[in-house]
């Protein structure tokens, strides 16, 4: 699910895979196995960091594809290096660029596939738009993360109390884009309004002018003065007013 940031350098010496400067010869060809090994080592290093940080991915398998049999690259006289395209995800099909920065530089792109196993949240039953998410209507699965949608959710705790923005079917993977905050304030509702300066706080009652969730800004009308002010909805449903 993760977007790549800084590139982690992974270097494999050609001599470690059967090629050395002394035996390569002037027109020696870089063995494809050394290129594939560089791509594999690079991905496995990135995945080890990602999996240890994520907490919800238990394991990952790297499958390296074949190179074109017609490929003829001059053996590199410096260690090979690898990188991923900007914005690439460490899941599914991808491509690793393996580069020689030696006296006769070249770059070749190695096809690869990453199959990870981990947790993700799905709907137990079909749910309608606006449904409140509870432990009764979602469940956590632990399987291979194949073709997972961007923004999938790996833990139950982060979705409890949210509401659906759209209909979902039974077994459908939940994503962050599908979820919104539950409304704590509804239009016309009487709400507690907290205002104050210099450590002095005053509590009063106002009438909400619109629906709002925790963290939303909402306008509230003073029922006595008819004055309308704005404030932010607190997690307990009260409104922290700018002024009152």
Secondary structure, DSSP 8 states (H G I E B T S, - for coil): --B--S-----B-GGGGT--HHHH-TT-B--HHHHHHHHHHHHHHHHHHHHHHHSSEEEEEEEE----TT---B--SS-BEEEE-TT-BSSEEEEEEEEE-STT-EEEEEEEEEEEEEEEEEESS-B-TT-B--TTTEEEEEEE-TT--TTB---STTTTTEEESS-B-TT-B-BGGGEEE-EEE-TT-EEEEEEEETTEEEEEEEEESS-EETT-EEEEEETTT--EEEEEE-TTS-EEES--
